Amino acid sequence: MGSAGRFDGRTAIVTGAASGIGRATALRFASEGASVACLDLADAVHDTAATIRDAGGSAVAVAVDVSDEASVAAGVEAAATELGTATILANVAGVLRFAITHEASVPDFDLMIAVNLKGPFLMSRATIPSMLANGGGVITNVASSAGMFGQAFMVHYCAAKGGVVQLTRSLAWEYLKRDIRVNAIAPGGVATPMTN
């Protein structure tokens, strides 16, 4: 795809790759030489992988529910089978709902914790063993400014993204001396299909 080659010979897993930040992340990794496993439940994930392949890159689309342990395990295994062991993980998949707190539904709260917080935990847990066996790796979690400062009408989203911040800090300390670098980014509002 590109000539930069910063990630030549490396495999990256990107969750939420069907649209928005996840799609942009997958395309960027591919443009710099990575083989990209595009994970998402939405059918559009196939378009992301096809766009990468059409540009001369290497990519596979894998249907994965990041909130489900078995689905995550199967997705990581499928990515390794198709593209090789991943040393890069970008946990981008997320969901967003707005609600007045005393009217917020418990199912919406559970969904946001499951996808936005449990998802990065499960994905990290599934990829860390192979990173350790292959000399290390990098994990980047997409948190949110809402997880840093809190915002009205987003209690469940803020709680989940605040958890991502602490999950990242914990992983970073735990694997600091084992050659796995763990960071988070905390974007503000981004115009994506989900926010629209």
C-alpha positions in Angstrom: 0.0 0.0 0.0 2.5 2.7 1.1 6.2 2.9 0.9 6.9 3.8 4.5 7.2 0.2 5.6 7.2 1.0 9.4 5.3 -2.2 10.1 6.6 -4.4 7.3 6.5 -8.1 8.3 4.2 -7.5 11.3 0.7 -8.5 11.9 -1.8 -6.1 13.5 -5.2 -6.9 15.0 -7.7 -4.1 14.9 -11.1 -4.4 16.6 -14.0 -2.2 15.4 -12.5 -2.2 11.9 -15.8 -2.0 10.1 -16.1 1.8 10.4 -15.0 5.0 12.1 -11.7 5.1 14.1 -11.3 1.3 13.7 -11.5 1.4 9.9 -9.1 4.3 9.8 -6.7 2.5 12.1 -6.7 -0.6 10.0 -6.1 1.3 6.8 -3.2 3.2 8.4 -1.5 0.1 9.7 -1.8 -1.5 6.2 -0.5 1.7 4.5 2.6 1.3 6.6 3.2 -2.3 5.7 1.3 -4.4 8.3 -0.8 -7.4 7.6 -4.1 -6.5 9.2 -6.7 -8.7 10.8 -9.9 -6.6 10.7 -12.2 -7.7 13.5 -15.9 -6.6 13.8 -19.4 -8.0 13.9 -20.6 -5.6 11.2 -20.6 -6.9 7.6 -18.7 -3.7 6.5 -15.6 -5.2 8.0 -15.3 -7.1 4.8 -15.2 -3.8 2.9 -12.3 -2.6 5.1 -10.3 -5.8 4.4 -11.1 -5.6 0.7 -10.0 -2.0 0.5 -6.6 -3.0 2.0 -6.2 -5.9 -0.4 -7.3 -3.8 -3.4 -4.5 -1.4 -2.6 -1.9 -4.2 -2.5 -1.9 -4.9 1.2 -2.6 -8.1 3.2 -5.8 -8.3 5.3 -8.4 -10.6 6.5 -11.9 -9.9 7.9 -13.0 -11.9 10.9 -16.4 -11.7 12.6 -15.7 -11.3 16.3 -17.8 -10.3 19.3 -15.2 -8.7 21.6 -17.5 -9.2 24.6 -17.5 -13.0 24.2 -14.5 -15.0 25.3 -15.0 -17.9 22.9 -15.5 -15.5 19.9 -12.4 -13.6 20.8 -10.3 -16.8 21.1 -11.5 -18.0 17.8 -10.9 -14.6 16.1 -7.3 -14.3 17.4 -6.6 -17.9 16.2 -8.1 -17.2 12.8 -6.0 -14.1 12.5 -2.9 -16.0 13.3 -3.7 -18.8 10.9 -4.3 -16.4 8.0 -1.7 -13.7 8.6 0.7 -14.9 11.3 1.0 -14.1 15.0 0.0 -10.6 15.9 2.5 -8.4 17.7 0.2 -5.3 17.5 -3.3 -5.0 19.0 -5.5 -2.0 18.6 -8.6 -2.2 20.8 -10.9 0.2 19.0 -14.3 -1.5 19.1 -16.9 0.5 21.1 -20.5 1.4 21.5 -22.1 4.6 22.7 -25.5 5.5 24.1 -26.7 8.7 25.6 -29.2 8.8 28.5 -30.4 10.7 31.5 -28.9 8.6 34.3 -32.1 7.9 36.2 -33.7 6.8 32.9 -30.7 4.8 31.6 -31.4 1.1 30.9 -29.5 -1.6 32.6 -29.1 -3.5 29.3 -27.4 -0.4 27.8 -25.1 -0.2 30.8 -24.2 -3.9 30.5 -23.6 -3.5 26.8 -21.2 -0.6 27.2 -19.2 -2.3 29.9 -19.1 -5.6 27.9 -17.9 -4.1 24.6 -16.0 -1.0 25.8 -14.2 -2.5 28.8 -14.5 -6.3 28.9 -13.6 -6.3 25.2 -10.1 -4.8 25.6 -9.5 -7.1 28.5 -10.5 -10.2 26.6 -8.6 -9.2 23.5 -5.5 -8.3 25.5 -5.7 -11.6 27.4 -6.0 -13.6 24.2 -3.0 -11.9 22.4 -0.5 -11.4 25.2 0.7 -15.1 25.4 1.7 -15.1 21.7 3.4 -11.6 22.2 5.4 -13.0 25.1 6.4 -16.0 23.0 7.5 -13.9 20.1 9.6 -11.2 21.8 7.0 -8.7 22.8 4.4 -6.4 21.2 2.3 -3.3 21.5 -1.3 -2.9 22.7 -3.2 0.4 22.2 -6.6 0.9 23.8 -9.0 3.6 22.6 -10.3 5.2 25.8 -12.0 8.6 25.6 -11.9 12.1 27.1 -15.2 11.1 28.6 -13.3 8.5 30.6 -10.9 11.0 31.9 -13.2 13.9 32.9 -16.7 12.5 32.8 -19.7 14.0 30.9 -23.4 14.4 31.5 -25.8 11.9 29.9 -23.0 9.4 29.4 -22.7 7.7 32.8 -22.3 4.2 31.4 -19.9 5.2 28.6 -17.8 7.3 31.0 -17.7 4.4 33.5 -16.5 2.0 30.8 -13.9 4.3 29.3 -12.6 5.3 32.7 -12.1 1.6 33.3 -10.2 1.3 30.0 -7.8 4.0 31.3 -7.1 2.0 34.5 -7.0 -1.3 32.6 -4.3 0.2 30.4 -2.3 1.5 33.3 -2.4 -1.9 35.0 -1.3 -3.8 31.9 1.4 -1.3 31.2 3.0 -1.8 34.7 2.5 -5.6 34.6 4.2 -6.1 31.3 6.7 -3.2 31.4 9.7 -5.5 31.8 8.4 -8.2 29.4 8.6 -6.1 26.2 4.9 -5.4 25.8 4.2 -1.7 25.6 0.6 -0.8 26.5 -0.9 2.7 25.9 -4.2 4.4 25.5 -5.4 7.3 23.5 -8.4 9.4 24.7 -10.0 11.2 21.8 -12.8 13.7 22.2 -15.8 13.6 20.0 -15.2 12.2 16.5 -17.6 12.3 13.6 -18.2 8.6 12.9 -21.3 6.5 11.9 -21.7 5.7 15.6 -21.7 9.3 16.9 -23.9 10.4 14.0 
